Amino acid sequence: MKQKKLAVLVMSALLAMPSFAGAARRQSSADMAKATAVQQQMVQPGQRFLAGPGIAVAETRSGKVQGFIRDGIFHYYGIPYAVAEKRFQRAQPVKPWQGVRLTVKYGAISPQASGDFPNGDWGDPGRSFTMDNNCQNLNIWTPGLNDGKQRPVMVWLHGGGFEAGSSLESPAYDGKNLSRRGDVVVVSVNHRLNLLGHLNLEAYGPEYKDSANVGIADLVDALRWIRGNIASFGGDPANVTIFGESGGGAKVLTLMAAPEAKGLFQRGIVQSGAVETMGPYVMSKTQSERVTELMLKDLGVTKENLDTLQTLPYEKLMASANKALKQAGAEFKVRQALGIGYGLSWEPVVDGSFLPTHPVTADSFAEAGRDVPLLIGTNLTEWTGFKDIVNLEKAQYDNENTWDAAKIDFRLKGKYGQSADAIVREFLAAYPDKQKKDALYIDTMIRQPTLKIMRHKAAQGGAPVYGYLFSWASPVMNGVYKSYHTAEIPFVFHNIDKLESRIGGSREAEILSDRMSDAWISFARSGVPSVKGAPAWEAYGKDGGATMIFDNKVRLVKDHDAKLLQLLDTNYRYF
């Protein structure tokens, strides 16, 4: 406890210092060498926190950065990888700085509906971030600097669709434990979102050529920065895996379809990253142009006064943008990604140049992603229990774990009608460790598009694709959470201790976290995922194939839910 209190006091004192950039001072090569030697000597087992002159100093092409060491892992927050001086235009390279830049504060995030991200309650404080168009910054966790090791690099892309979220909004995104467990370098990235990342102004001047995709172009810039600098942080620039959940997974798919990103990463991992209108497919150029037309008309902006978009309050821009997305969605009859009714969402645009095609093509996968191995999967219940999760006070006493057999049968008949018995039968065949009541919460909204991606990627005949399904159900609040959307993230990051209010503290959860983290690390290291004690993980095939199920028992299955999904949605087509 004394060490923890001391660490907090040291960090508080550092954060209270004025102007980090102004406090940076020049250091000679001899000073740096001496400091590095001292630093290495000080990193001892059990040493909780280290920070100070010459400690955790790394060299980048723009200048030196100074982080801190916690539990033997080097931490860096808010390192700039590019600079966006204007809205809707490509970011520019970072200007070099003199001395040592202190990187111990969270960087700015993209403007969005809210900058506060409460982590749910249970005494967890919310996180508040500065919001700015100039949000091109990243965070790094690494076990060592310039130590001769070439560690795999795992680059995390946050969720929130292409509209919201940030690199550190959740405690689950902390890369320290994953970095230590796998001896890998973990990076997380902030970039432009929503209208700032995807408003198509291409027709209004050459400076806006890539405006429809500058949010993804930011990620390309981040990957270029990683290629040029990550060796200083102990990482291998030729072994980079990008991974993300939900919108972050859709970003992985988009980067796999973008020729400009080709070669900047070697592997991709998509966690619950596809619904039918986002992930396999993104916005068309025609749709994006209509959104722009409607938005500018509402704002009273024309080509002659387009520069006013640079200074209009973000909230005013967003209000007009939301109306435009709704109207254009109705005109093109595009179903909302989540919810009911029509409505477009901000997302990348197939513009014919930066993004030549959708990630999923008619009979294959985007050509830029041909040689990139893919690990992809979903959670068993995803959003199906969301209504209960947002109403915990009542739902903890009134859910499938409190109902008797008659009520469960009544609910099943109400949901599935005459197909209820057949669906239950196929569900229990697919998931023999589950119970009849669990058949009420089967996800198809993300599961089916993910299978479509897997089959099209396999049909391409390039690098392999590996499938997984996370079906572990949280026992917290009488089992209300189940295997909800995002539930697998703390397991992957080996951070289940940071989300006890969602996961609990069972030994089973700890074992599963070990297995999932190790599988992701294995894939990042070699391109082939593996789980200790489980069968060899086979690649998925065009006409169906292998899936690794992560639960209290980890098992490899083949086409386990094909009949079940056919019963649930007879009209869905994978090709």
Buried (B, 14 or more C-beta within 10 A) or exposed (E): EEEEEEBEEBBEEBEEEEEBEEEBEEBEEEBBEEBBEEBEEEBEEEEEBBBBEBBBBBBBEBBBBBBBBBBBBBBBBBBBBBBBEBBBBBBEBBEEBEBBBBBBEBBBBBBBEEBEBEBBEEEBEEBEBEBBBBBBBBBBBBBBBEEEBBBBBBBBBBBBBBBBBBBBBBBBBBBBBBBBBBBBBBBBBBBBBBBBBBBBBBEBEEEBBBBBBBBBBBBBBBBBBBBBBBBBBBBBBEBBBBBBBBBBBBBBBBBBBBEBBBBBBBBBBBBBBBBBBBBBBBBBBEBBBBBBBBBBEBBEBEEEEBEEBEEEEBEEBBBBBBBBBBBBBEEBEBBBBBEEEBBBBBBBBBBEBBBBBBBBBEEBBBBBBBEBBBBBBBBBBBBBBEEBBEEBEEBBEBBBBEBEEEEBBEBBEEBBEEBBEEBBBBBBEBBEEBEBBBBBBBBBBBBBBBBBBBBBBBBBEBBBBBBBBBBBBBBBBBBBBBBBBBBBBBBBBBBBBBBBBBBBEEEEBBEBBBBBBBBBBBBBBEBBBBBEEBEEBBBBBBEBBBBBBBBEEBBBBEBBBEBBBEBBEEEBEBE
